[in-house]
Amino acid sequence: MSPAELIEQPFGTYGELIREHARSRPDHPALIQDQRTVSFATLDAMMDRIAATLQRDGIRPTEAVAICAGTSLEYAAVFLGALRAGVAVAPLAPSSTAQSLVDMAANAEARLMFVDAATAQQLAAVRADIAARFITLDDDAAGEPFRHWLASAGAVPKPVDIRPEWPFNIIYSSGTTGTPKGIVQPHGMRWSHVQRARPQGYGPDAVTLIATPLYSNTTLVSVFPTVTLGGTVILMAKFDAAKYLALAQKHRVTHTMLVPVQYQRLMAHPDFDRYDLSSFRMKLCTSAPFSAALKADILKRWPGGLVEYYGMTEGGGTCILAAHEHPDKLATVGAPAEGHDIRLIDEAGREVPRGEIGAIGEIVGHSPAMMSGYHRQPDQTREAEWYAPDGKRFIRTGDVGRFDADGFLTLMDRKKDMVISGGFNVYPSDLEAVLIQHPAVLEAAVVGVASERWGETPVAFVVLRVGAGETATAIRDWANAQLGKTQRLAAVEIVDALPRSAIGKVLKRELRDKFVSGAGL
């Protein structure tokens, strides 16, 4: 069966698709990193060897292995090879605390953990607390070298009849603070991701440039459609604007998935307009707030379409904004995808009537692509679910939003980030939108801090544009003149940079803690 015929099936596996590409186009590049290229024939053979080795080691289908390492060709091959054996993958963020990594490895019940020299060193102090056997992808001495662990060339695994409900991966939603929650995504969910990607132009001639880490769902929802549909993925271990632009031009890149801060840095690069980016068909974005002004700049100066996805790793519902088709809707995250049911609920868990245009509520969603639950955490799974009166299951996002008359969704804020000042709801995104209009302000983030007078009060952290000399007081006074009385900022702090996760999300808790420890109100 050809790849085109396979993808039309209600369910199939990534291993089957890659096998067919290896047969029909063995020399076509599947993965590229720096000076190394892996063809589909080589990738398919490597997947067989990895799957056979996992079977040799007694790792059974539906069990999990963990990967905690930087982006590499070996990382990608282990992920795909494990899937061929029916083994789930728990990709762990190296940026997590050592104790969080201990907890995540234990929660996943991983007996094997693939690491590299950097993460092995980070975990040295807690190595005794991790039951998993270490395999070092870069052959570091901290574990069993990958090349020694791997079965010999030509090894073939026993066939595995993979089921749609089996766990594909376990992605942990919190690895820097709080208790990690393992989001179990089944094979059926990931299959639907590939099927929905085809309208975006993924296919055998696609070339996708990736500069976000492989442990992130943001990355995987672009990597997997590219390679399983026969295209080429170019991996960057670390994002650099100049290197990104050079690679895009050199390889005639057609697709990319970037987070907003990466788009911002690329558009601000002094040589951006000198690069030939005419090969681009589609640019994708997700994971963090994406300003309307930045979207407009990309549409103006960067060829190809621009699509923003709004959703959760947990699944439940996705909104899609094809910005090139709806330039008048850039302040929204788009409309619900086909077959996705997005609703709003109030504080009591009651659905906000659909006829109430502009009404605000927590966003919940249902779709064919939903997590099975949080791994071994049934209480947290129940907290993440909302059921409609007819019993239909939805996933709660924790985000607050509103629909316009055309059915496009505008995000207000994370529910937990909303500031309640003097009994009034204050949405940080509204304040941030005003702050970035100041000519001296490049970036802004607003958090709520405790206030004896108001209960909570908003405080802003801003990054100034190069050469700007405005004072924090002047920016605060300017912003407050534009804001309503209940929205006014108590303080503005000027910082060199906003703390961000590896996929570009502003770490507001760090900002709040920094302010409280240094000042307080």
C-alpha positions, 0 to 999 in steps of 0.5 A, a space after each residue: 500500500 502506498 503512503 498516499 493510500 495508507 494516510 487515507 485509512 482511519 488508523 495507521 502507524 508512523 512506522 508503516 508510513 516511513 517504511 513505505 517511503 524507505 521503499 519508494 524513495 530510499 535516498 530521499 533525506 528524512 532528517 538533516 542536522 548540521 553536516 549530517 543527513 539521514 535518508 529514509 532507508 537509513 532511518 527505517 533501518 535504524 528504527 528497526 534496530 532500535 525497536 529490536 533492541 528494546 524488545 531484546 531488553 524486555 521493554 513491552 508494548 505500551 510501556 515507556 522509555 524516557 529521553 532527556 537530551 538535546 536535539 539530535 538525529 539519534 534522539 529523533 531515531 530513538 523516538 521513532 524506533 520506540 514507536 515501531 515497537 509499540 513502546 511509548 516515549 516520555 520526552 523530558 525537558 532538560 531545563 527541568 529541575 533535577 528533582 522534577 526529572 526524577 519524578 517524571 522518570 518515576 511517573 513514566 515507569 521508564 526502565 531505560 532513559 536516553 541522555 547525553 553528556 549535558 543532562 547526565 551531568 545535571 542528573 549526577 547528584 540524583 542519579 541514585 534516585 532514578 531507577 532507569 538504566 542510562 543510555 547515552 545518545 552521544 556515547 558519553 561515559 555517564 551511561 551505556 554508549 548508544 552504539 554499544 547498546 544498539 543491536 547490530 545492523 540488519 536486526 529486525 523487530 518482531 511485528 507489533 499490532 499497534 492499537 489506536 488507544 495505546 499510549 504514543 507518548 507521555 508529555 509532561 506539562 510542568 517540568 520547571 515548577 509544580 508537580 509534573 503531569 504526564 499527558 498521555 497522547 494515544 496513537 489515534 490522536 497522533 494519527 489524526 495530527 498527520 491527517 489534518 496536516 495535509 491541507 497545510 502543504 506537507 508532503 514528499 517535497 516539504 522541507 521543514 526547519 525546526 528550531 524548538 526542542 524535540 521534547 516539546 509538543 510544539 515541535 512534534 506536531 510539525 516534525 511528525 507530519 513532515 517525516 511521515 508524509 515523506 518530507 525532510 526535517 532540518 533540526 537546529 539544536 539551538 535557535 539563532 536568528 542568523 543561522 536560521 535565515 541562512 538555513 532557510 535560504 540554503 535548503 529552500 525551506 517550505 514549512 516551519 513551526 516557530 514560537 512568537 519570540 522567535 518570530 519577533 527576533 527574526 523580524 528584528 534581525 537587521 539582515 532579514 530582508 536580504 534573505 531569499 525566503 520565497 520557497 516558504 509555503 506555510 509558517 506555523 505558530 503556537 504555544 504563546 501569545 502572538 501579537 496582531 502587530 507581529 502577525 501583520 509584519 510577518 504577512 507583509 515581509 515574509 512570503 507564504 501563509 501564516 497559521 496560528 494554532 491555539 490548543 493544548 498538549 492535552 488536546 480537546 480542541 483547536 482554533 486555527 487562524 489562517 492569518 493570510 486569509 483573515 487579515 482583519 482577525 489578527 487579534 484573535 486565535 481563529 475559529 474552531 477547527 473542523 470537527 472541534 467543539 469549543 465552548 465557554 463555561 462560567 465560574 460555576 461550570 455552567 456553559 455560557 449561552 452561545 448567543 451571548 456574543 462577547 461573553 467571557 468564560 473559561 475555554 473548554 474543548 472536545 475533538 477527535 484528538 484528546 489525551 487519554 488522561 494524566 499518567 497515573 494521576 486520576 484526580 488531576 485528570 478529573 480536574 481537567 475534564 468538563 462534561 456537558 449535560 449530554 455527557 460529552 467530554 471536554 478538556 478545560 484549558 484554564 484560559 479565559 476568552 470570548 467569541 466574536 460575532 463571526 465565531 473567532 476566539 479572542 484570548 483574554 488570559 490564563 485564568 490563574 493569571 487574571 488579577 482581581 483588584 478591588 473586586 474587579 477582574 483585570 486581564 494582564 493581556 489588556 495591559 500588555 497590549 497598551 504597554 507595547 504601544 509605547 515607543 520605548 517598549 519592546 516587550 511587556 509582561 504583567 503579573 498580579 501581586 498581593 496588595 493590602 489595599 486592593 487584594 491584588 494589583 498589577 505590576 508590569 515588567 518591560 524590556 526597552 528597545 535598543 537605545 531607549 532611555 525612558 524611565 519606569 515611572 514615565 512608562 507607568 504614568 503613560 500607560 495609566 493614562 491610557 488605562 481604566 481606573 481599575 486597571 492601573 499599574 502599581 509599578 513598572 520594572 525595567 528588565 533586560 529580558 523576560 524569563 521564558 521557557 524553552 518554547 517561549 512562554 513567559 515565566 510569570 511566576 518568576 517575575 512575581 517572585 522576583 518583585 515580591 522578594 525585592 519590593 512588595 506593596 
